[in-house]
Amino acid sequence: MVSDSLEELHEMARRIGVPRFGFQNHPRHPHYDLPPVKRDLAIQNGAIPVTVKELIEVVSRNTPQ
C-alpha cells in the first residue's frame, strides 16, 4: 500500500489494523505490504487498487532522475 503522503499512508494502515512495524521505509517508495484480507479492507476504506505495472509507472514518474 502506498500513498501521496506518509501521514495518509500511516493513517490508512492504522484504520485497517496494520501494525507500524509492517511499514517498509524504502527511499523511493515507502509502503506497507498487505495480506489479501487487509488489501480488501483497504479498498473498502477508500484505497484505489492498481496493478504492479501501474504502480511502477507512478513511482517512476515521481522519482527524480
mmCIF file as Biopython writes it, N, C-alpha, C and O atoms, coordinates in Angstrom:
data_model
#
loop_
_atom_site.group_PDB
_atom_site.id
_atom_site.type_symbol
_atom_site.label_atom_id
_atom_site.label_alt_id
_atom_site.label_comp_id
_atom_site.label_asym_id
_atom_site.label_entity_id
_atom_site.label_seq_id
_atom_site.pdbx_PDB_ins_code
_atom_site.Cartn_x
_atom_site.Cartn_y
_atom_site.Cartn_z
_atom_site.occupancy
_atom_site.B_iso_or_equiv
_atom_site.auth_seq_id
_atom_site.auth_asym_id
_atom_site.pdbx_PDB_model_num
ATOM 1   N N  . MET A ? 1  ? 0.853   -1.148  0.000   1.0 0.0 1  A 1 
ATOM 2   C CA . MET A ? 1  ? 0.000   0.000   0.000   1.0 0.0 1  A 1 
ATOM 3   C C  . MET A ? 1  ? 0.907   1.221   0.000   1.0 0.0 1  A 1 
ATOM 4   O O  . MET A ? 1  ? 1.833   1.320   0.805   1.0 0.0 1  A 1 
ATOM 5   N N  . VAL A ? 2  ? 0.634   2.145   -0.906  1.0 0.0 2  A 1 
ATOM 6   C CA . VAL A ? 2  ? 1.391   3.390   -0.993  1.0 0.0 2  A 1 
ATOM 7   C C  . VAL A ? 2  ? 0.408   4.556   -0.945  1.0 0.0 2  A 1 
ATOM 8   O O  . VAL A ? 2  ? -0.804  4.370   -1.051  1.0 0.0 2  A 1 
ATOM 9   N N  . SER A ? 3  ? 0.949   5.755   -0.784  1.0 0.0 3  A 1 
ATOM 10  C CA . SER A ? 3  ? 0.105   6.944   -0.709  1.0 0.0 3  A 1 
ATOM 11  C C  . SER A ? 3  ? 0.889   8.161   -1.155  1.0 0.0 3  A 1 
ATOM 12  O O  . SER A ? 3  ? 2.113   8.119   -1.281  1.0 0.0 3  A 1 
ATOM 13  N N  . ASP A ? 4  ? 0.165   9.248   -1.392  1.0 0.0 4  A 1 
ATOM 14  C CA . ASP A ? 4  ? 0.797   10.517  -1.737  1.0 0.0 4  A 1 
ATOM 15  C C  . ASP A ? 4  ? 1.560   11.120  -0.567  1.0 0.0 4  A 1 
ATOM 16  O O  . ASP A ? 4  ? 2.485   11.908  -0.766  1.0 0.0 4  A 1 
ATOM 17  N N  . SER A ? 5  ? 1.175   10.753  0.657   1.0 0.0 5  A 1 
ATOM 18  C CA . SER A ? 5  ? 1.849   11.298  1.830   1.0 0.0 5  A 1 
ATOM 19  C C  . SER A ? 5  ? 2.024   10.201  2.883   1.0 0.0 5  A 1 
ATOM 20  O O  . SER A ? 5  ? 1.214   9.280   2.985   1.0 0.0 5  A 1 
ATOM 21  N N  . LEU A ? 6  ? 3.086   10.321  3.650   1.0 0.0 6  A 1 
ATOM 22  C CA . LEU A ? 6  ? 3.317   9.338   4.721   1.0 0.0 6  A 1 
ATOM 23  C C  . LEU A ? 6  ? 2.224   9.417   5.767   1.0 0.0 6  A 1 
ATOM 24  O O  . LEU A ? 6  ? 1.816   8.395   6.319   1.0 0.0 6  A 1 
ATOM 25  N N  . GLU A ? 7  ? 1.747   10.617  6.045   1.0 0.0 7  A 1 
ATOM 26  C CA . GLU A ? 7  ? 0.680   10.789  7.039   1.0 0.0 7  A 1 
ATOM 27  C C  . GLU A ? 7  ? -0.564  9.993   6.617   1.0 0.0 7  A 1 
ATOM 28  O O  . GLU A ? 7  ? -1.148  9.262   7.417   1.0 0.0 7  A 1 
ATOM 29  N N  . GLU A ? 8  ? -0.950  10.148  5.362   1.0 0.0 8  A 1 
ATOM 30  C CA . GLU A ? 8  ? -2.111  9.432   4.837   1.0 0.0 8  A 1 
ATOM 31  C C  . GLU A ? 8  ? -1.868  7.917   4.829   1.0 0.0 8  A 1 
ATOM 32  O O  . GLU A ? 8  ? -2.767  7.138   5.146   1.0 0.0 8  A 1 
ATOM 33  N N  . LEU A ? 9  ? -0.672  7.515   4.473   1.0 0.0 9  A 1 
ATOM 34  C CA . LEU A ? 9  ? -0.312  6.100   4.446   1.0 0.0 9  A 1 
ATOM 35  C C  . LEU A ? 9  ? -0.440  5.472   5.830   1.0 0.0 9  A 1 
ATOM 36  O O  . LEU A ? 9  ? -1.058  4.419   5.986   1.0 0.0 9  A 1 
ATOM 37  N N  . HIS A ? 10 ? 0.147   6.122   6.833   1.0 0.0 10 A 1 
ATOM 38  C CA . HIS A ? 10 ? 0.098   5.582   8.192   1.0 0.0 10 A 1 
ATOM 39  C C  . HIS A ? 10 ? -1.326  5.610   8.752   1.0 0.0 10 A 1 
ATOM 40  O O  . HIS A ? 10 ? -1.719  4.713   9.498   1.0 0.0 10 A 1 
ATOM 41  N N  . GLU A ? 11 ? -2.092  6.635   8.395   1.0 0.0 11 A 1 
ATOM 42  C CA . GLU A ? 11 ? -3.479  6.712   8.859   1.0 0.0 11 A 1 
ATOM 43  C C  . GLU A ? 11 ? -4.299  5.559   8.306   1.0 0.0 11 A 1 
ATOM 44  O O  . GLU A ? 11 ? -5.070  4.944   9.043   1.0 0.0 11 A 1 
ATOM 45  N N  . MET A ? 12 ? -4.148  5.255   7.029   1.0 0.0 12 A 1 
ATOM 46  C CA . MET A ? 12 ? -4.886  4.125   6.447   1.0 0.0 12 A 1 
ATOM 47  C C  . MET A ? 12 ? -4.456  2.817   7.106   1.0 0.0 12 A 1 
ATOM 48  O O  . MET A ? 12 ? -5.295  1.976   7.428   1.0 0.0 12 A 1 
ATOM 49  N N  . ALA A ? 13 ? -3.169  2.648   7.303   1.0 0.0 13 A 1 
ATOM 50  C CA . ALA A ? 13 ? -2.674  1.431   7.960   1.0 0.0 13 A 1 
ATOM 51  C C  . ALA A ? 13 ? -3.291  1.297   9.351   1.0 0.0 13 A 1 
ATOM 52  O O  . ALA A ? 13 ? -3.728  0.212   9.735   1.0 0.0 13 A 1 
ATOM 53  N N  . ARG A ? 14 ? -3.328  2.389   10.099  1.0 0.0 14 A 1 
ATOM 54  C CA . ARG A ? 14 ? -3.927  2.365   11.439  1.0 0.0 14 A 1 
ATOM 55  C C  . ARG A ? 14 ? -5.410  1.996   11.342  1.0 0.0 14 A 1 
ATOM 56  O O  . ARG A ? 14 ? -5.903  1.174   12.114  1.0 0.0 14 A 1 
ATOM 57  N N  . ARG A ? 15 ? -6.105  2.604   10.399  1.0 0.0 15 A 1 
ATOM 58  C CA . ARG A ? 15 ? -7.546  2.389   10.251  1.0 0.0 15 A 1 
ATOM 59  C C  . ARG A ? 15 ? -7.885  0.936   9.935   1.0 0.0 15 A 1 
ATOM 60  O O  . ARG A ? 15 ? -8.905  0.426   10.397  1.0 0.0 15 A 1 
ATOM 61  N N  . ILE A ? 16 ? -7.041  0.267   9.155   1.0 0.0 16 A 1 
ATOM 62  C CA . ILE A ? 16 ? -7.347  -1.118  8.776   1.0 0.0 16 A 1 
ATOM 63  C C  . ILE A ? 16 ? -6.613  -2.146  9.641   1.0 0.0 16 A 1 
ATOM 64  O O  . ILE A ? 16 ? -6.701  -3.349  9.393   1.0 0.0 16 A 1 
ATOM 65  N N  . GLY A ? 17 ? -5.892  -1.667  10.654  1.0 0.0 17 A 1 
ATOM 66  C CA . GLY A ? 17 ? -5.273  -2.579  11.611  1.0 0.0 17 A 1 
ATOM 67  C C  . GLY A ? 17 ? -3.950  -3.181  11.195  1.0 0.0 17 A 1 
ATOM 68  O O  . GLY A ? 17 ? -3.623  -4.299  11.593  1.0 0.0 17 A 1 
ATOM 69  N N  . VAL A ? 18 ? -3.178  -2.445  10.391  1.0 0.0 18 A 1 
ATOM 70  C CA . VAL A ? 18 ? -1.846  -2.928  10.014  1.0 0.0 18 A 1 
ATOM 71  C C  . VAL A ? 18 ? -0.842  -2.295  10.980  1.0 0.0 18 A 1 
ATOM 72  O O  . VAL A ? 18 ? -0.763  -1.070  11.072  1.0 0.0 18 A 1 
ATOM 73  N N  . PRO A ? 19 ? -0.080  -3.114  11.694  1.0 0.0 19 A 1 
ATOM 74  C CA . PRO A ? 19 ? 0.871   -2.562  12.666  1.0 0.0 19 A 1 
ATOM 75  C C  . PRO A ? 19 ? 1.986   -1.764  12.000  1.0 0.0 19 A 1 
ATOM 76  O O  . PRO A ? 19 ? 2.383   -2.047  10.870  1.0 0.0 19 A 1 
ATOM 77  N N  . ARG A ? 20 ? 2.475   -0.774  12.713  1.0 0.0 20 A 1 
ATOM 78  C CA . ARG A ? 20 ? 3.505   0.123   12.184  1.0 0.0 20 A 1 
ATOM 79  C C  . ARG A ? 20 ? 4.774   -0.640  11.800  1.0 0.0 20 A 1 
ATOM 80  O O  . ARG A ? 20 ? 5.489   -0.218  10.891  1.0 0.0 20 A 1 
ATOM 81  N N  . PHE A ? 21 ? 5.066   -1.754  12.474  1.0 0.0 21 A 1 
ATOM 82  C CA . PHE A ? 21 ? 6.282   -2.497  12.117  1.0 0.0 21 A 1 
ATOM 83  C C  . PHE A ? 21 ? 6.185   -3.096  10.717  1.0 0.0 21 A 1 
ATOM 84  O O  . PHE A ? 21 ? 7.185   -3.577  10.185  1.0 0.0 21 A 1 
ATOM 85  N N  . GLY A ? 22 ? 5.000   -3.075  10.114  1.0 0.0 22 A 1 
ATOM 86  C CA . GLY A ? 22 ? 4.847   -3.542  8.741   1.0 0.0 22 A 1 
ATOM 87  C C  . GLY A ? 22 ? 5.238   -2.505  7.704   1.0 0.0 22 A 1 
ATOM 88  O O  . GLY A ? 22 ? 5.210   -2.778  6.504   1.0 0.0 22 A 1 
ATOM 89  N N  . PHE A ? 23 ? 5.603   -1.313  8.166   1.0 0.0 23 A 1 
ATOM 90  C CA . PHE A ? 23 ? 5.989   -0.230  7.263   1.0 0.0 23 A 1 
ATOM 91  C C  . PHE A ? 23 ? 7.354   -0.507  6.653   1.0 0.0 23 A 1 
ATOM 92  O O  . PHE A ? 23 ? 8.310   -0.826  7.359   1.0 0.0 23 A 1 
ATOM 93  N N  . GLN A ? 24 ? 7.433   -0.380  5.329   1.0 0.0 24 A 1 
ATOM 94  C CA . GLN A ? 24 ? 8.688   -0.557  4.599   1.0 0.0 24 A 1 
ATOM 95  C C  . GLN A ? 24 ? 9.167   0.828   4.165   1.0 0.0 24 A 1 
ATOM 96  O O  . GLN A ? 24 ? 8.622   1.405   3.225   1.0 0.0 24 A 1 
ATOM 97  N N  . ASN A ? 25 ? 10.168  1.357   4.836   1.0 0.0 25 A 1 
ATOM 98  C CA . ASN A ? 25 ? 10.601  2.742   4.598   1.0 0.0 25 A 1 
ATOM 99  C C  . ASN A ? 25 ? 11.651  2.811   3.485   1.0 0.0 25 A 1 
ATOM 100 O O  . ASN A ? 25 ? 12.782  3.240   3.713   1.0 0.0 25 A 1 
ATOM 101 N N  . HIS A ? 26 ? 11.266  2.387   2.289   1.0 0.0 26 A 1 
ATOM 102 C CA . HIS A ? 26 ? 12.160  2.466   1.140   1.0 0.0 26 A 1 
ATOM 103 C C  . HIS A ? 26 ? 12.234  3.914   0.663   1.0 0.0 26 A 1 
ATOM 104 O O  . HIS A ? 26 ? 11.202  4.579   0.571   1.0 0.0 26 A 1 
ATOM 105 N N  . PRO A ? 27 ? 13.429  4.418   0.359   1.0 0.0 27 A 1 
ATOM 106 C CA . PRO A ? 27 ? 13.583  5.821   -0.044  1.0 0.0 27 A 1 
ATOM 107 C C  . PRO A ? 27 ? 12.720  6.221   -1.243  1.0 0.0 27 A 1 
ATOM 108 O O  . PRO A ? 27 ? 12.160  7.317   -1.250  1.0 0.0 27 A 1 
ATOM 109 N N  . ARG A ? 28 ? 12.603  5.366   -2.245  1.0 0.0 28 A 1 
ATOM 110 C CA . ARG A ? 28 ? 11.855  5.724   -3.455  1.0 0.0 28 A 1 
ATOM 111 C C  . ARG A ? 28 ? 10.373  5.405   -3.361  1.0 0.0 28 A 1 
ATOM 112 O O  . ARG A ? 28 ? 9.566   6.021   -4.058  1.0 0.0 28 A 1 
ATOM 113 N N  . HIS A ? 29 ? 10.001  4.459   -2.515  1.0 0.0 29 A 1 
ATOM 114 C CA . HIS A ? 29 ? 8.596   4.068   -2.438  1.0 0.0 29 A 1 
ATOM 115 C C  . HIS A ? 29 ? 8.255   3.472   -1.069  1.0 0.0 29 A 1 
ATOM 116 O O  . HIS A ? 29 ? 8.121   2.256   -0.928  1.0 0.0 29 A 1 
ATOM 117 N N  . PRO A ? 30 ? 8.115   4.343   -0.064  1.0 0.0 30 A 1 
ATOM 118 C CA . PRO A ? 30 ? 7.698   3.833   1.241   1.0 0.0 30 A 1 
ATOM 119 C C  . PRO A ? 30 ? 6.320   3.182   1.117   1.0 0.0 30 A 1 
ATOM 120 O O  . PRO A ? 30 ? 5.443   3.710   0.433   1.0 0.0 30 A 1 
ATOM 121 N N  . HIS A ? 31 ? 6.127   2.033   1.778   1.0 0.0 31 A 1 
ATOM 122 C CA . HIS A ? 31 ? 4.873   1.310   1.617   1.0 0.0 31 A 1 
ATOM 123 C C  . HIS A ? 31 ? 4.656   0.305   2.735   1.0 0.0 31 A 1 
ATOM 124 O O  . HIS A ? 31 ? 5.537   0.047   3.554   1.0 0.0 31 A 1 
ATOM 125 N N  . TYR A ? 32 ? 3.465   -0.245  2.740   1.0 0.0 32 A 1 
ATOM 126 C CA . TYR A ? 32 ? 3.127   -1.382  3.582   1.0 0.0 32 A 1 
ATOM 127 C C  . TYR A ? 32 ? 2.821   -2.550  2.655   1.0 0.0 32 A 1 
ATOM 128 O O  . TYR A ? 32 ? 2.125   -2.385  1.653   1.0 0.0 32 A 1 
ATOM 129 N N  . ASP A ? 33 ? 3.336   -3.727  2.986   1.0 0.0 33 A 1 
ATOM 130 C CA . ASP A ? 33 ? 2.933   -4.947  2.292   1.0 0.0 33 A 1 
ATOM 131 C C  . ASP A ? 33 ? 1.658   -5.427  2.984   1.0 0.0 33 A 1 
ATOM 132 O O  . ASP A ? 33 ? 1.611   -5.522  4.210   1.0 0.0 33 A 1 
ATOM 133 N N  . LEU A ? 34 ? 0.629   -5.728  2.197   1.0 0.0 34 A 1 
ATOM 134 C CA . LEU A ? 34 ? -0.646  -6.127  2.781   1.0 0.0 34 A 1 
ATOM 135 C C  . LEU A ? 34 ? -1.007  -7.556  2.391   1.0 0.0 34 A 1 
ATOM 136 O O  . LEU A ? 34 ? -0.873  -7.943  1.230   1.0 0.0 34 A 1 
ATOM 137 N N  . PRO A ? 35 ? -1.469  -8.340  3.372   1.0 0.0 35 A 1 
ATOM 138 C CA . PRO A ? 35 ? -2.042  -9.638  3.019   1.0 0.0 35 A 1 
ATOM 139 C C  . PRO A ? 35 ? -3.391  -9.383  2.336   1.0 0.0 35 A 1 
ATOM 140 O O  . PRO A ? 35 ? -3.966  -8.306  2.493   1.0 0.0 35 A 1 
ATOM 141 N N  . PRO A ? 36 ? -3.896  -10.359 1.585   1.0 0.0 36 A 1 
ATOM 142 C CA . PRO A ? 36 ? -5.143  -10.154 0.829   1.0 0.0 36 A 1 
ATOM 143 C C  . PRO A ? 36 ? -6.314  -9.609  1.653   1.0 0.0 36 A 1 
ATOM 144 O O  . PRO A ? 36 ? -7.043  -8.738  1.180   1.0 0.0 36 A 1 
ATOM 145 N N  . VAL A ? 37 ? -6.500  -10.102 2.860   1.0 0.0 37 A 1 
ATOM 146 C CA . VAL A ? 37 ? -7.637  -9.638  3.671   1.0 0.0 37 A 1 
ATOM 147 C C  . VAL A ? 37 ? -7.494  -8.149  4.007   1.0 0.0 37 A 1 
ATOM 148 O O  . VAL A ? 37 ? -8.489  -7.424  4.023   1.0 0.0 37 A 1 
ATOM 149 N N  . LYS A ? 38 ? -6.270  -7.686  4.274   1.0 0.0 38 A 1 
ATOM 150 C CA . LYS A ? 38 ? -6.058  -6.264  4.570   1.0 0.0 38 A 1 
ATOM 151 C C  . LYS A ? 38 ? -6.170  -5.432  3.296   1.0 0.0 38 A 1 
ATOM 152 O O  . LYS A ? 38 ? -6.612  -4.285  3.346   1.0 0.0 38 A 1 
ATOM 153 N N  . ARG A ? 39 ? -5.778  -5.991  2.166   1.0 0.0 39 A 1 
ATOM 154 C CA . ARG A ? 39 ? -5.934  -5.283  0.892   1.0 0.0 39 A 1 
ATOM 155 C C  . ARG A ? 39 ? -7.410  -5.018  0.631   1.0 0.0 39 A 1 
ATOM 156 O O  . ARG A ? 39 ? -7.789  -3.907  0.261   1.0 0.0 39 A 1 
ATOM 157 N N  . ASP A ? 40 ? -8.244  -6.040  0.825   1.0 0.0 40 A 1 
ATOM 158 C CA . ASP A ? 40 ? -9.682  -5.867  0.635   1.0 0.0 40 A 1 
ATOM 159 C C  . ASP A ? 40 ? -10.243 -4.826  1.596   1.0 0.0 40 A 1 
ATOM 160 O O  . ASP A ? 40 ? -11.087 -4.017  1.211   1.0 0.0 40 A 1 
ATOM 161 N N  . LEU A ? 41 ? -9.784  -4.839  2.837   1.0 0.0 41 A 1 
ATOM 162 C CA . LEU A ? 41 ? -10.230 -3.869  3.825   1.0 0.0 41 A 1 
ATOM 163 C C  . LEU A ? 41 ? -9.796  -2.455  3.440   1.0 0.0 41 A 1 
ATOM 164 O O  . LEU A ? 41 ? -10.559 -1.504  3.611   1.0 0.0 41 A 1 
ATOM 165 N N  . ALA A ? 42 ? -8.582  -2.313  2.926   1.0 0.0 42 A 1 
ATOM 166 C CA . ALA A ? 42 ? -8.098  -1.005  2.478   1.0 0.0 42 A 1 
ATOM 167 C C  . ALA A ? 42 ? -8.976  -0.474  1.351   1.0 0.0 42 A 1 
ATOM 168 O O  . ALA A ? 42 ? -9.327  0.706   1.340   1.0 0.0 42 A 1 
ATOM 169 N N  . ILE A ? 43 ? -9.328  -1.329  0.414   1.0 0.0 43 A 1 
ATOM 170 C CA . ILE A ? 43 ? -10.193 -0.925  -0.695  1.0 0.0 43 A 1 
ATOM 171 C C  . ILE A ? 43 ? -11.564 -0.500  -0.172  1.0 0.0 43 A 1 
ATOM 172 O O  . ILE A ? 43 ? -12.127 0.493   -0.634  1.0 0.0 43 A 1 
ATOM 173 N N  . GLN A ? 44 ? -12.097 -1.244  0.782   1.0 0.0 44 A 1 
ATOM 174 C CA . GLN A ? 44 ? -13.383 -0.879  1.394   1.0 0.0 44 A 1 
ATOM 175 C C  . GLN A ? 44 ? -13.310 0.476   2.088   1.0 0.0 44 A 1 
ATOM 176 O O  . GLN A ? 44 ? -14.324 1.156   2.248   1.0 0.0 44 A 1 
ATOM 177 N N  . ASN A ? 45 ? -12.092 0.867   2.502   1.0 0.0 45 A 1 
ATOM 178 C CA . ASN A ? 45 ? -11.899 2.143   3.196   1.0 0.0 45 A 1 
ATOM 179 C C  . ASN A ? 45 ? -11.395 3.247   2.271   1.0 0.0 45 A 1 
ATOM 180 O O  . ASN A ? 45 ? -10.928 4.283   2.743   1.0 0.0 45 A 1 
ATOM 181 N N  . GLY A ? 46 ? -11.486 3.034   0.966   1.0 0.0 46 A 1 
ATOM 182 C CA . GLY A ? 46 ? -11.180 4.098   0.024   1.0 0.0 46 A 1 
ATOM 183 C C  . GLY A ? 46 ? -9.898  3.968   -0.775  1.0 0.0 46 A 1 
ATOM 184 O O  . GLY A ? 46 ? -9.622  4.813   -1.627  1.0 0.0 46 A 1 
ATOM 185 N N  . ALA A ? 47 ? -9.104  2.932   -0.525  1.0 0.0 47 A 1 
ATOM 186 C CA . ALA A ? 47 ? -7.895  2.739   -1.317  1.0 0.0 47 A 1 
ATOM 187 C C  . ALA A ? 47 ? -8.274  2.395   -2.755  1.0 0.0 47 A 1 
ATOM 188 O O  . ALA A ? 47 ? -9.320  1.794   -3.003  1.0 0.0 47 A 1 
ATOM 189 N N  . ILE A ? 48 ? -7.437  2.770   -3.675  1.0 0.0 48 A 1 
ATOM 190 C CA . ILE A ? 48 ? -7.684  2.504   -5.090  1.0 0.0 48 A 1 
ATOM 191 C C  . ILE A ? 48 ? -6.730  1.399   -5.544  1.0 0.0 48 A 1 
ATOM 192 O O  . ILE A ? 48 ? -5.512  1.580   -5.518  1.0 0.0 48 A 1 
ATOM 193 N N  . PRO A ? 49 ? -7.280  0.253   -5.960  1.0 0.0 49 A 1 
ATOM 194 C CA . PRO A ? 49 ? -6.397  -0.841  -6.387  1.0 0.0 49 A 1 
ATOM 195 C C  . PRO A ? 49 ? -5.722  -0.516  -7.720  1.0 0.0 49 A 1 
ATOM 196 O O  . PRO A ? 49 ? -6.341  0.036   -8.629  1.0 0.0 49 A 1 
ATOM 197 N N  . VAL A ? 50 ? -4.455  -0.866  -7.812  1.0 0.0 50 A 1 
ATOM 198 C CA . VAL A ? 50 ? -3.695  -0.703  -9.051  1.0 0.0 50 A 1 
ATOM 199 C C  . VAL A ? 50 ? -2.900  -1.974  -9.297  1.0 0.0 50 A 1 
ATOM 200 O O  . VAL A ? 50 ? -2.647  -2.751  -8.376  1.0 0.0 50 A 1 
ATOM 201 N N  . THR A ? 51 ? -2.512  -2.176  -10.538 1.0 0.0 51 A 1 
ATOM 202 C CA . THR A ? 51 ? -1.658  -3.310  -10.858 1.0 0.0 51 A 1 
ATOM 203 C C  . THR A ? 51 ? -0.215  -2.950  -10.509 1.0 0.0 51 A 1 
ATOM 204 O O  . THR A ? 51 ? 0.102   -1.782  -10.284 1.0 0.0 51 A 1 
ATOM 205 N N  . VAL A ? 52 ? 0.648   -3.950  -10.465 1.0 0.0 52 A 1 
ATOM 206 C CA . VAL A ? 52 ? 2.068   -3.694  -10.217 1.0 0.0 52 A 1 
ATOM 207 C C  . VAL A ? 52 ? 2.622   -2.780  -11.304 1.0 0.0 52 A 1 
ATOM 208 O O  . VAL A ? 52 ? 3.402   -1.872  -11.018 1.0 0.0 52 A 1 
ATOM 209 N N  . LYS A ? 53 ? 2.224   -3.018  -12.543 1.0 0.0 53 A 1 
ATOM 210 C CA . LYS A ? 53 ? 2.697   -2.191  -13.656 1.0 0.0 53 A 1 
ATOM 211 C C  . LYS A ? 53 ? 2.291   -0.727  -13.462 1.0 0.0 53 A 1 
ATOM 212 O O  . LYS A ? 53 ? 3.105   0.177   -13.654 1.0 0.0 53 A 1 
ATOM 213 N N  . GLU A ? 54 ? 1.036   -0.498  -13.084 1.0 0.0 54 A 1 
ATOM 214 C CA . GLU A ? 54 ? 0.577   0.880   -12.848 1.0 0.0 54 A 1 
ATOM 215 C C  . GLU A ? 54 ? 1.352   1.533   -11.710 1.0 0.0 54 A 1 
ATOM 216 O O  . GLU A ? 54 ? 1.707   2.709   -11.788 1.0 0.0 54 A 1 
ATOM 217 N N  . LEU A ? 55 ? 1.609   0.776   -10.664 1.0 0.0 55 A 1 
ATOM 218 C CA . LEU A ? 55 ? 2.356   1.310   -9.523  1.0 0.0 55 A 1 
ATOM 219 C C  . LEU A ? 55 ? 3.777   1.689   -9.929  1.0 0.0 55 A 1 
ATOM 220 O O  . LEU A ? 55 ? 4.269   2.754   -9.557  1.0 0.0 55 A 1 
ATOM 221 N N  . ILE A ? 56 ? 4.428   0.826   -10.682 1.0 0.0 56 A 1 
ATOM 222 C CA . ILE A ? 56 ? 5.793   1.114   -11.139 1.0 0.0 56 A 1 
ATOM 223 C C  . ILE A ? 56 ? 5.810   2.367   -12.004 1.0 0.0 56 A 1 
ATOM 224 O O  . ILE A ? 56 ? 6.725   3.183   -11.892 1.0 0.0 56 A 1 
ATOM 225 N N  . GLU A ? 57 ? 4.823   2.528   -12.855 1.0 0.0 57 A 1 
ATOM 226 C CA . GLU A ? 57 ? 4.748   3.727   -13.702 1.0 0.0 57 A 1 
ATOM 227 C C  . GLU A ? 57 ? 4.616   4.999   -12.864 1.0 0.0 57 A 1 
ATOM 228 O O  . GLU A ? 57 ? 5.281   5.998   -13.139 1.0 0.0 57 A 1 
ATOM 229 N N  . VAL A ? 58 ? 3.763   4.961   -11.850 1.0 0.0 58 A 1 
ATOM 230 C CA . VAL A ? 58 ? 3.566   6.135   -10.989 1.0 0.0 58 A 1 
ATOM 231 C C  . VAL A ? 58 ? 4.833   6.440   -10.196 1.0 0.0 58 A 1 
ATOM 232 O O  . VAL A ? 58 ? 5.254   7.594   -10.114 1.0 0.0 58 A 1 
ATOM 233 N N  . VAL A ? 59 ? 5.435   5.412   -9.616  1.0 0.0 59 A 1 
ATOM 234 C CA . VAL A ? 59 ? 6.657   5.621   -8.839  1.0 0.0 59 A 1 
ATOM 235 C C  . VAL A ? 59 ? 7.768   6.158   -9.728  1.0 0.0 59 A 1 
ATOM 236 O O  . VAL A ? 59 ? 8.519   7.043   -9.317  1.0 0.0 59 A 1 
ATOM 237 N N  . SER A ? 60 ? 7.879   5.632   -10.945 1.0 0.0 60 A 1 
ATOM 238 C CA . SER A ? 60 ? 8.914   6.090   -11.871 1.0 0.0 60 A 1 
ATOM 239 C C  . SER A ? 60 ? 8.713   7.547   -12.269 1.0 0.0 60 A 1 
ATOM 240 O O  . SER A ? 60 ? 9.681   8.301   -12.363 1.0 0.0 60 A 1 
ATOM 241 N N  . ARG A ? 61 ? 7.473   7.948   -12.501 1.0 0.0 61 A 1 
ATOM 242 C CA . ARG A ? 61 ? 7.175   9.339   -12.858 1.0 0.0 61 A 1 
ATOM 243 C C  . ARG A ? 61 ? 7.502   10.309  -11.733 1.0 0.0 61 A 1 
ATOM 244 O O  . ARG A ? 61 ? 7.884   11.453  -11.977 1.0 0.0 61 A 1 
ATOM 245 N N  . ASN A ? 62 ? 7.348   9.839   -10.499 1.0 0.0 62 A 1 
ATOM 246 C CA . ASN A ? 62 ? 7.530   10.718  -9.350  1.0 0.0 62 A 1 
ATOM 247 C C  . ASN A ? 62 ? 8.914   10.627  -8.718  1.0 0.0 62 A 1 
ATOM 248 O O  . ASN A ? 62 ? 9.150   11.204  -7.658  1.0 0.0 62 A 1 
ATOM 249 N N  . THR A ? 63 ? 9.818   9.913   -9.355  1.0 0.0 63 A 1 
ATOM 250 C CA . THR A ? 63 ? 11.178  9.762   -8.848  1.0 0.0 63 A 1 
ATOM 251 C C  . THR A ? 63 ? 12.115  10.676  -9.640  1.0 0.0 63 A 1 
ATOM 252 O O  . THR A ? 63 ? 12.204  10.561  -10.862 1.0 0.0 63 A 1 
ATOM 253 N N  . PRO A ? 64 ? 12.817  11.587  -8.949  1.0 0.0 64 A 1 
ATOM 254 C CA . PRO A ? 64 ? 13.768  12.443  -9.655  1.0 0.0 64 A 1 
ATOM 255 C C  . PRO A ? 64 ? 14.853  11.607  -10.333 1.0 0.0 64 A 1 
ATOM 256 O O  . PRO A ? 64 ? 15.325  10.619  -9.770  1.0 0.0 64 A 1 
ATOM 257 N N  . GLN A ? 65 ? 15.236  11.997  -11.517 1.0 0.0 65 A 1 
ATOM 258 C CA . GLN A ? 65 ? 16.267  11.274  -12.274 1.0 0.0 65 A 1 
ATOM 259 C C  . GLN A ? 65 ? 17.650  11.750  -11.922 1.0 0.0 65 A 1 
ATOM 260 O O  . GLN A ? 65 ? 18.633  11.248  -12.467 1.0 0.0 65 A 1 
#
